[in-house]
Amino acid sequence: MNRKLSIKRKNKKQAKVPPRITNETVAEHREQIIAGGRKFKYPIQYARHRLVFNAIIIAIVGAFLFLVAGWVLMYPMQNSSGVAYRISRVIPLPVGSINGEAVLYSDYLASYRSSAYYLNKNPEVRLKNDGQVQLNHIKRQSLDLAERVAYARQLARQHNISISDSDVDTVIERERITANGRVSQDTYDASIKMLFGESANDYRFRTANAMLESRVAFAVDVKAKQQIEAVMAALKQGKSFDEAVGSANALSGGKANAGKSGLIDVTSKFNGLRVQGIAGLKKDEISGIMQSATADGYYIVKITEKTEKKIAFDYVHVPLQEFTAQFAKLKADGKIQEYISVPESQQP
């Protein structure tokens, strides 16, 4: 019996011995070896696929958490740090909308940060009892300004209006001229940094926004242009400034007004009018129709007194009203949405 069992075991062992490899069986043996290695390959492939899948999931979750954190910082918390401002300059985050046009967070922060810096730098201009009231006032002003810029941007596309780098350069070149002479660009940039805590590039950004709103305001106010032209026609007929203003207002129902500047420095500004631009006129000479550097309106002036560094003049002023009226109507019609909570100003 034992002999039979041992014979069977020998037969089984002999059966497990692989046959001899020949030219005819080499392909079969190769396939057997490859098949044996697949059991080690497939688990590795499975683990690699799982690793890639997990990495994608982690990346998606991380991006989602980053977006949520960014939303909390920018909207509920209203972060106004330098980092938040830089992000808003790169990514056009909306802080609201006006008439379907996005109000950009960068426009809001540019205005708010410069005003808040000036307030903190000059404690004598703060409210004595509650500085937060003044900060809220600045927030309200900055958001209103950002909304006006957004609306101006929308109208600018309709009227084919744009602001180039050379336009901004021209304005800054004029601002570098002071009563003591022309200051260098480095000195000018340093003064901007000291006053508003912003770089030259940031100041150029705010300047371009102000210029765009001003150009749009002049472009859309056809009535103001007609009024100043009526004033000029009356002056050419020999009427006085007061008479010209009265006849122009009677015809159009406008708000043209006449006044006297008093003696002022030739390098100063008068309600947005660059005095240097009229310093070359002779005494009793009447200027042509001039636009203010801001959205203040149209001017006609006559020099009444002149020295080397100072000048006095009579003037006619026709204010711009159309852009402000359109903006007010959009607000009254509920076409302005704000994505952050900013209280209405309580400051008189």
Secondary structure, 3 states (H helix, E strand, C coil): CHHHHHHHHHHHHHHHCCCCCCCCCHHHHHHHHHHHHHHHHHHHHHHHHHHHHHHHHHHHHHHHHHHHHHHHHHCCCCCCCHHHHHHHHHCCCEEEEECCEEEEHHHHHHHHHHHHHHHHHCHHHCCCCCHHHHHHHHHHHHHHHHHHHHHHHHHHHHCCCCCCHHHHHHHHHHHCEECCEECCHHHHHHHHHHHHCCCHHHHHHHHHHHHHHHHHHHHHCHHHHHHHHHHHHHHHCCCCHHHHHHHHHHHHCCCCEEEECCCEECCCEECCEEHHHHCCCCCCCECCCEECCCCCEEEEEEEEEECCCEEEEEEEEEECCHHHHHHHHHHHCCCEEECCCCCCCCCC
